[in-house]
Amino acid sequence: MAKLVRVGIIGTGGIARFAHIPGYKAQPDVEIVAFCDVVPGRAEAAAKEFGVPKAYTDYREMLAKEQLDAVSVCTPNFAHKEATIAALEAGCHVLCEKPIAMNLQEGKEMVEAARKAGKTLQVGLNNRFHPESLTIKRFAEAGEFGEIYYGEAVYLRRRGIPTWGVFTQKELQGGGALIDIGVHVLDRTLWFMGNPKPVAVMGATYANFGKRTDLATPSGMWDAERFNVDDMGVAMVRFENGATLILKASWDGHIEDSFTETRILGTHGGAVMSPLKIFKDMHGTMVNITPAGLPKVQTHTKEIEHFIAVVRGEAECMVKPEEVLDVQAILDAIYKSAETGREVLVER
Ligand SMILES: NC(=O)c1ccc[n+]([C@@H]2O[C@H](COP(=O)([O-])OP(=O)(O)OC[C@H]3O[C@@H](n4cnc5c(N)ncnc54)[C@H](O)[C@@H]3O)[C@@H](O)[C@H]2O)c1
């Protein structure tokens, strides 16, 4: 039997319940020993429901008392930095939900804290753990696409402004659709492209739906009164190696149905997902390659399986801090470009 990994979860809202709790419960020799939520009663209720021994309203108290090996930070974005740094300083490895933070400066402080503590900070970019993503990455690393010169990262929802939490408040989340869901497709596409160094962005954001109360709301109504973020962001990113990437992310828009699409074009092949197709020229023929037998997985559970392997020292974290900081730097630059109406250099 492997040594038991003791886990604490900070924030017991949507993503903790939907992804982290079942994710850890699916791992052998891992115990969730404590929950923490700042709202009184919330952690206790979750502890009862999921059979977790301890509940706290203050994560510093939890970290001081529970001798945890690993912590998930599942709070809204404004609390990622402090909770993550506190957990790292308490000697824990951290899985922090995406985006890493409200902005690049906070992200840098978190990465520095991980370096100082000698612990891993993995960010919850679970889209990388999709079997199609892993397949594209393997093909890219094997050189099947040649030089990847273009990427397209799209996540468009028809009516998908979050109806819970604080997603619509800039001061608590750092932004709206762009930072919330754009982060997933941007990260995945950059990863496929081999994380080229970003140089500049030209971006725009829109808020055409968030404040409206005249729309059909089949999934419930969001907090229109406090809505002060973007519900769509678009950008072109230029890289040092000459590659470009187009990003489109929206919570709401007049399209037939919500969808995500990630596409890469290389000198020797291209790929699109989902569903995954790979396009090449082989022996004088244009071919389309579709994978067979890819497993159906819960990507969050796979992400947590990987995190636990990292905690045990059995794997190197495949979500590298430098890559995550580049993602955040691009998002910050897009927001700045949207504000100024100008191309903005990506600074790290
Ligand atoms: N990877 C994904 O697919 C995915 C999906 C949804 C949300 N998320 C991310 O997860 C995070 C949380 O989102 P959510 O939907 O669970 O939100 P939520 O509002 O449902 O839950 C957040 C919880 O954190 C608690 N909290 C806030 N500040 C705290 C603090 N200082 N200490 C302890 N608890 C605190 C809140 O009381 C709440 O219960 C966000 O960063 C979001 O971007 C990721």
The ligand as a Gaussian input file, in Angstrom:
#p B3LYP/6-31G(d) Opt

LIG

0 1
 N      -11.784000      23.709000     -14.405000
 C      -13.065000      23.894000     -14.586000
 O      -13.675000      23.263000     -15.435000
 C      -13.798000      24.867000     -13.700000
 C      -15.197000      24.906000     -13.718000
 C      -15.842000      25.783000     -12.858000
 C      -15.109000      26.616000     -12.022000
 N      -13.743000      26.584000     -12.038000
 C      -12.944000      27.477000     -11.185000
 O      -13.128000      27.089000      -9.836000
 C      -13.135000      28.237000      -8.987000
 C      -14.414000      28.227000      -8.156000
 O      -15.543000      28.188000      -9.000000
 P      -16.925000      27.550000      -8.472000
 O      -17.804000      27.410000      -9.630000
 O      -16.672000      26.371000      -7.616000
 O      -17.438000      28.776000      -7.577000
 P      -18.448000      28.709000      -6.349000
 O      -18.844000      30.107000      -6.078000
 O      -19.504000      27.689000      -6.628000
 O      -17.576000      28.143000      -5.128000
 C      -16.516000      28.858000      -4.538000
 C      -16.526000      28.593000      -3.032000
 O      -15.359000      29.186000      -2.452000
 C      -15.749000      29.751000      -1.196000
 N      -14.756000      30.754000      -0.783000
 C      -14.600000      32.023000      -1.242000
 N      -13.549000      32.617000      -0.621000
 C      -13.016000      31.699000       0.218000
 C      -11.937000      31.722000       1.143000
 N      -11.171000      32.802000       1.292000
 N      -11.699000      30.605000       1.889000
 C      -12.480000      29.509000       1.750000
 N      -13.534000      29.437000       0.889000
 C      -13.792000      30.515000       0.136000
 C      -17.138000      30.300000      -1.438000
 O      -17.835000      30.498000      -0.235000
 C      -17.748000      29.206000      -2.314000
 O      -18.397000      28.207000      -1.535000
 C      -12.982000      29.454000      -9.907000
 O      -11.639000      29.856000      -9.912000
 C      -13.380000      28.940000     -11.271000
 O      -12.716000      29.593000     -12.326000
 C      -13.093000      25.714000     -12.852000

